[in-house]
Amino acid sequence: MTDKLIPLLKNIKTKEPSVILAALAVYAEMGKRLGHEVLASDILPALWPMTVGVLLNLEQVLACLGERCSHKVQPVTRRYSRTGDQSNTATNPETPGCCACRRCIDRSLISVTRQRVSWSHGRNDLGLRKSCPWQETRHKSAPIVVSPAHSLPKPTASTRLHKFDAFNPNRLDESNEPNHVSNTATSFAGLVLSATSAYAVHSLL
Amino acid sequence: MPLVYNALGAGTFLQEKALKISGELAEHLDFNTVKSALFPKVANVFTHTTTLGTKVATLECFLQLVPKLDNVFPLFVMMLKVVYHDR
């Protein structure tokens, strides 16, 4: 059934908030029931276009969704990363994984989104500028995320373990502290974070 | 049910009413009816309508249909868990 319903929801071209909110509710309901595989490959990518150009309110919903998704995905990734550590990463610890793949970028963006939302909660006095830093985040993150992608090995079927390796919750936590940056995904997140915080300070002045 | 199905093919006002009703009716229908009869009709309305209210009504109807359509998945998820747990 999800084979039919997901394409239907993906094909929504209306940018009307009421439609998008209703679609989000359906996605949320589906997210509770579907497996992590479908969640990561079909639902999360479909959510990102919705974040562009609409209200911050929507992004909060998305952040909540992402958080809930991460609860579902993280146990699996932990398991995957453990096996990855034993088999592949142990022999070659410098392997950055396939951090250029769409999902990893999504993951790092989610952590950034979460922090952005919490940050804007703290500074309500920004008022209308609230949505601006987010736009800037997207613009700034684009070159940062995309440019190292060329230097990385192309994601293949054999790097499947690494793919989930980048979902490791520890690394997501590390993105708060640039000192611990040991992995390309976290460095992406750190760069994006520093860029956004720089912009935030700039917009306050 | 034919009454509801016919209403789904009628004018905008009737469509919205039928969508609201079909969401509630879905709880009392079995999986096969929802899957093969109701869901395709609602999906058809969803793709062809240009009215905002109808669009939202279809989405709300989907929201109520999802738990019903989900019947196959708990078993599937359980199987997945077992498979992953054994690794």
Interface residues (C-beta under 8 A of the other chain):
Chain A: M1 K4 L5 L8 L9 N11 T14 E16 S18 V19 A22 A23 A25 V26 E29 M30 R33 L34 G35 V76 R79 T83
Chain B: K35 F39 A43 F46 T47 L52 K55 V56 L59 E60 F62 L63 V66 P67 L69 D70 V72 F73 F76 V77 L80 Y84 R87
